[in-house]
Amino acid sequence: MKASELLQHTASLVGGQRAEDYGDKTVNHQRIAQLWDDWLSNSRVREGQPGMITAYDVAMMMLLVKVARLMHSPGHQDSHVDIAGYASILEEIASKERGS
């Protein structure tokens, strides 16, 4: 695929079905920002690791992206599947950290 074709395809997704599924881009990203800020603020206090983002944090924040999208379109099956996938990743990371 040529670069121009990729960009045209991307524009059609971002302005088409994805816009319908997830709503206004700015509103969606503000929801994500708020959820990430809440997660990082609270997990840093709990973990005692200020400024250090862990693999667990990344998986959780990706899950929160899906939560933010569901705030616009509850019941979106792809987001449910993605959340289940990230939950399994969270458990795998936690298991490694526990040594189990």
ABEGO torsion letter per residue (X at the ends): XBAAAAAAAAAAAAABAAAAAAEBAAAAAAAAAAAAAAAAAAAAAAAGBBGBBBAAAAAAAAAAAAAAAAAABBGBAAAAAAAAAAAAAAAAAAAAAAGX
